[in-house]
Amino acid sequence: MTTKRGSKLYFHFLGTIFLLLFFPVCIFVIKTIYKDQQQQLRWYEENQQRQANVVSGLVETRFQDLQNLSLRLLQEEVISSSLREYNPSDKSSVDLFNRLKCIKIISSYLPRIPFLSDILVVSPSKELLINSNGWMTISEYLEIYYPNQQEQLSQVFQ
């Protein structure tokens, strides 16, 4: 009987020792996991911030490219003189050579900015639009490229 009681007491003692050691180990493991998750979260947030900064820088660079492009186009003598000379009532007011030269200049700028599919030089006061495909009125352009959205987009060009 004493051996049964002694073994029972021995197992209770071992169980108590086990529990006393088990709880601090569990707390340590939980604390380590929590720190790991916090570190991963911090890394993720920093990574996202770095990516946002890169994208922001790219967008800013592209806007600067577009701004520089528009300034260069306005400084092109052929384009600016053709816009001045153009008379909406007399479409032949600008000779064919200058028209083709304007189209060539606009087309030459397209490969320089990778995300552009076309460049439009618009003169709303003269109802004129020049792009890499030719000279046309704004309404003709909208009719060709945006037949279902003419009314909404015509407000953009006014």
Secondary structure, DSSP 8 states (H G I E B T S, - for coil): -HHHHHHHHHHHHHHHHHHHHHHHHHHHHHHHHHHHHHHHHHHHHHHHHHHHHHHHHHHHHHHHHHHHHHHHHHH-HHHHHHHHH-BTTBGGGS-HHHHHHHHHHHHHHGGGSTT-S---EEEGGGTEEEETTEEEEHHHHHHHH-TTSHHHHHTTT-
